[in-house]
Amino acid sequence: MSEIRTILKPAFINFELTSQDKEAAIRELANTFVTEGVVKNESVYLKAVMQREAESTTGIGFGVAIPHGKSLAVTKPSLAFGRSLPGISYDSMDGKPVHLIFLIAVPKASNDEHLRILSKLSRKLMHEDIRQKLLTATDAEEIYQIFE
């Protein structure tokens, strides 16, 4: 998963999310996409992400959530990572708080890019040791190494 370096810029990594609920956490991560110019219109992108959440939660359990949105507001496929040690109220499948969030942004025109990213993340995040490493990682390079 070496492509992680190309879609997860250090600017998209937040080791100390301050948000306490799902929507605020997604907004907090999406804001980095706007700052870096990957998302041209935050509200359009957030609407796509929240519509997807309304279909079914992306809180997959084990303290992990992988919200995603496909939108005209997105200029190139990107991934943001956020961590909250206290946990975020997320409406997860297992009913537990989320500590690790991966927010995916892909352009509307991309075929199934987000599904490919989602699939790779999900396969890695099923492993307890990977989740534990993410809970203690301190910089972008550590994150990249976890996914290589």
N, C-alpha and C positions, 0 to 999 in steps of 0.2 A: 504494500500500500504506500509506495514511495510518493505517489501523487499527493499524499496528505500535505507535503511541504508546499505544493503549489496552490492548494486551496485553503489551507489553514495558516494564514500569515500570523506572525507573532502579535500583531495588532488586534487580531481576532480572539485572543486568549485572555480570559479573565479568571484569575485564580481565587478571587474573592467577590463573588456576586453579592450585592447588597439586597436584592429583591427577595421577597418572601412568598410570592405567589407566581403562578404559571405565566400569566400575561405580562406582568412586570419584568420577570426574568427574560422572557422572549424579547421584550422591548429593549431591555438593557443590552443584550447581545446584538440585536439588530442595529442598534445605534452605532456599533463599531463598523458595520458594513457601510452605513451612510457616511461616517467620518472618512473612511478610506475610498469612497467613491464607487463601491461595488453595487450599492443600492441607490438609485436616483430619487426615489420617492418612498420614504419610510412607511407612510400610512397605506399605500397601495400594497407594498410587500407584506406588512403586518396583517392586512386584511386577508391575503392569500394564506398566510400561516394559520391564522385563527379560524378560517373556514375549514382548513384541513383538521384542526383540533376539534372542531364541532362535529366532524364525521366520526372520529374516534380518537381517544387520547394517544399521544405519542410517548407517554410515560410507560416504558416497556417493562418496568419492574427493576428490581435489584438496585434502586436508587438512580436509575438512568432514564433520560428522556432524549428523544431525537426529533424535535419539531422541524418541519420543513415547509418551504413555500416555493412555488414555481410562479414567477411573475414577470410582467413586462418591465417592471421597475429594476430588475436585476440585470447587471451588465455582463457578469461572468460567474461561473460556478464558484461558490465560496462556502467555507465551513467556519463556524465560530465554536469555541469551547468555553464553557463556564462551569465553575465549581462553587458549591456552597456547602461548607462543612456543617452548618446548622441544619441545612435542608430547606427545600422549597415545597410548599403545598402545591401539588401538581395534578391531582385526580389521576394518579397512576393506576395501572391495571392491578397492582398488588396493594393499592391503598396506602402505600408508604411514601414518605417525602423523597424528593429527588435531590441528589447531591452532584450529579454530573449531567450537564446538558450540552448536546451538540446541535447547533442550529444550522440547517442547510438552506442555502439560497441558490436557486438556479434560474437562468433566463427562461421565459415562457417558451421560446423556440427550441430549447434543448429537449431531445426525445425523452429518454428515461435516465438521464444523468443522475438525478436525485435518488432514483431507485438503486442505481449502482453504488453510489456513495453510502446510502442507507444500509444496503446489504453488507458491504464490507465492514462498516462500523458495527453493525449488529453482531456479525460473526465474532469479532474481536471482543466486544463488550459482554458476551456470554460468559467469558472466563473471569472468575473471581480475582485471579492474580493481576489481570489487566486493570480491572476496576480499582483494586488496591493501589496499584502504581499511579493511576491517575489522581487518586485522592492525596498522594504525597508529592507529586511532581512539582518542581519549582520553576521550571523555565520551558520555553518552546522546544528546545532541543530534546529535552526529556520526553515530551509528548511525541515528537517525531519518532524517537527511538522505540517507544512503546508500540507504535503502529507499523514499524518496519518488519 
